[in-house]
Amino acid sequence: MTNDTNRDETTAAGAAPDAHIRRAEARDIPQLHKLLREVLEVHHRGRPDLFNTGVTKYTDDELASIVSNDETPVFGAFAADDATLYGYAFCVFERHADSHILTDVTTLYIDDICVDEAARGRHVGTALYRHVLDFARGAGCYNVTLNVWSCNPGAQAFYERMGLKPYKVGMEQIL
């Protein structure tokens, strides 16, 4: 889905007074890596049998490709200096145009959302999520979806406060 939101910037309503939200750019990659590592460590602590530690989710080239692609918009909440990243939301447009069982709707899937530990409690996550909702509405999406690991009850509680409801549940049996 093509959208002219690369330059779109909004004030992060309710967030830190100096916060604003914009599309992430290649220059933000070092800070994106820092927050991606924070998320990985949360998941590693909760499920060390599944999540590695001390690694990076993406290479610099992969991140550059993601942030430059309109099909995978990444939004960042930045300080007034536009250099300090408070949090991010990685998104992916999903469609099931050729499915025999799923309707042909456009979904904005939130692949990853994180607020820096130092910025928590300042409503940065709320501002990011609301920005994603507004973006999805503007892009003609039917819904916004995400996955949350059960080992991260804080994230699940946040998403429930934002109004999300389970639409499918993943289950496992460890052998």
C-alpha positions as CSV (number, residue, x, y, z in Angstrom):
1,M,0.0,0.0,0.0
2,T,1.6,3.2,-1.1
3,N,1.2,6.1,1.3
4,D,2.8,9.5,1.4
5,T,3.5,9.3,5.2
6,N,7.3,9.3,5.1
7,R,7.3,12.9,6.1
8,D,4.1,12.7,8.1
9,E,4.7,13.7,11.7
10,T,2.4,14.1,14.6
11,T,2.7,15.2,18.1
12,A,2.5,12.3,20.5
13,A,-0.6,13.3,22.3
14,G,-0.5,12.5,25.9
15,A,3.1,11.4,25.8
16,A,6.1,13.2,27.0
17,P,5.6,16.9,26.2
18,D,8.6,16.9,23.8
19,A,7.6,13.7,21.9
20,H,6.6,13.5,18.3
21,I,5.9,10.5,16.0
22,R,7.3,10.1,12.5
23,R,8.3,7.3,10.1
24,A,11.6,5.8,11.1
25,E,14.5,6.4,8.6
26,A,17.9,4.8,8.0
27,R,19.5,7.3,10.3
28,D,17.5,5.8,13.2
29,I,18.8,2.3,12.7
30,P,21.3,2.3,15.7
31,Q,18.5,3.3,18.1
32,L,16.1,0.8,16.6
33,H,18.7,-1.9,17.2
34,K,18.9,-0.8,20.9
35,L,15.2,-1.1,21.4
36,L,14.9,-4.4,19.4
37,R,17.5,-5.8,21.8
38,E,15.3,-4.7,24.8
39,V,12.4,-6.6,23.3
40,L,14.5,-9.7,22.7
41,E,15.7,-9.7,26.3
42,V,12.2,-9.5,27.6
43,H,11.3,-12.5,25.5
44,H,14.5,-14.3,26.4
45,R,13.8,-13.9,30.1
46,G,10.3,-15.2,29.6
47,R,11.1,-18.1,27.2
48,P,14.9,-18.8,27.1
49,D,14.0,-22.1,25.4
50,L,12.8,-20.2,22.4
51,F,14.6,-16.8,22.3
52,N,18.3,-16.2,22.0
53,T,20.1,-13.4,23.9
54,G,22.7,-10.9,22.8
55,V,21.8,-11.1,19.2
56,T,20.2,-8.6,16.8
57,K,16.9,-9.4,15.1
58,Y,17.9,-7.7,11.8
59,T,21.0,-6.7,10.0
60,D,21.5,-3.0,9.2
61,D,20.7,-3.7,5.6
62,E,17.5,-5.6,6.5
63,L,16.4,-2.6,8.8
64,A,17.2,-0.1,6.0
65,S,15.0,-2.1,3.6
66,I,12.2,-2.4,6.2
67,V,12.1,1.4,7.1
68,S,12.2,2.4,3.4
69,N,9.4,0.1,2.4
70,D,5.8,1.5,2.4
71,E,4.5,-2.1,2.9
72,T,6.4,-2.3,6.3
73,P,6.1,1.1,7.9
74,V,8.0,1.7,11.1
75,F,6.9,4.6,13.3
76,G,9.1,6.1,16.0
77,A,8.3,8.3,19.0
78,F,11.1,10.8,19.2
79,A,12.2,13.5,21.6
80,A,12.2,17.2,20.4
81,D,15.8,16.8,19.3
82,D,14.5,14.3,16.8
83,A,17.5,12.1,17.7
84,T,16.4,10.3,20.8
85,L,14.0,7.4,20.2
86,Y,11.5,6.8,22.9
87,G,9.7,3.9,21.2
88,Y,8.8,2.3,17.9
89,A,6.0,0.3,16.2
90,F,7.0,-2.0,13.3
91,C,4.0,-2.7,11.1
92,V,3.3,-4.8,8.0
93,F,0.4,-4.6,5.6
94,E,-1.3,-8.0,5.2
95,R,-3.9,-9.1,2.6
96,H,-5.5,-12.4,1.7
97,A,-6.5,-11.6,-1.9
98,D,-6.3,-15.1,-3.2
99,S,-7.6,-17.0,-0.2
100,H,-10.4,-19.4,-0.5
101,I,-11.4,-19.1,3.2
102,L,-10.4,-15.6,4.3
103,T,-12.1,-12.4,3.1
104,D,-10.1,-9.9,1.1
105,V,-9.5,-7.3,3.7
106,T,-6.4,-5.2,4.4
107,T,-4.9,-5.6,7.9
108,L,-2.1,-3.6,9.5
109,Y,-0.2,-6.1,11.5
110,I,1.9,-4.7,14.3
111,D,5.0,-6.9,14.2
112,D,6.8,-5.3,17.1
113,I,6.1,-2.4,19.5
114,C,8.5,-1.2,22.2
115,V,9.0,1.7,24.5
116,D,12.4,2.3,26.0
117,E,12.5,1.4,29.6
118,A,13.6,5.0,30.4
119,A,10.5,6.4,28.7
120,R,7.9,4.1,30.2
121,G,5.0,5.6,32.2
122,R,5.0,8.7,29.9
123,H,2.2,7.3,27.6
124,V,4.6,6.9,24.7
125,G,3.1,3.4,23.9
126,T,-0.4,4.8,23.9
127,A,0.6,7.6,21.5
128,L,2.4,5.2,19.2
129,Y,-0.6,2.8,19.2
130,R,-3.1,5.6,18.5
131,H,-0.8,6.8,15.7
132,V,-0.8,3.3,14.2
133,L,-4.6,3.2,14.4
134,D,-5.0,6.6,12.7
135,F,-2.5,5.5,10.0
136,A,-4.4,2.2,9.4
137,R,-7.7,4.0,9.1
138,G,-6.2,6.4,6.6
139,A,-4.8,3.5,4.6
140,G,-8.2,1.9,4.4
141,C,-7.4,-1.0,6.7
142,Y,-10.2,-3.2,8.1
143,N,-8.3,-4.0,11.3
144,V,-5.1,-3.9,13.2
145,T,-3.7,-7.1,14.7
146,L,-0.7,-8.2,16.7
147,N,0.6,-11.2,18.6
148,V,1.7,-11.1,22.2
149,W,3.7,-13.8,24.0
150,S,2.0,-15.1,27.2
151,C,5.4,-14.7,29.0
152,N,4.9,-10.9,28.6
153,P,1.8,-10.2,30.7
154,G,2.6,-6.5,30.9
155,A,2.4,-6.1,27.2
156,Q,-0.8,-8.1,27.1
157,A,-2.4,-5.9,29.8
158,F,-1.3,-2.8,27.8
159,Y,-2.9,-4.1,24.6
160,E,-6.1,-4.9,26.4
161,R,-6.2,-1.4,27.8
162,M,-5.9,-0.1,24.3
163,G,-9.0,-2.1,23.4
164,L,-7.5,-5.1,21.6
165,K,-9.3,-8.4,22.0
166,P,-8.0,-11.9,21.3
167,Y,-9.0,-13.1,17.8
168,K,-7.0,-16.4,17.8
169,V,-4.9,-18.1,20.4
170,G,-1.7,-20.0,19.8
171,M,-1.1,-23.1,21.9
172,E,1.8,-25.5,22.4
173,Q,2.8,-28.7,24.1
174,I,6.6,-28.9,24.9
175,L,7.9,-32.4,24.2
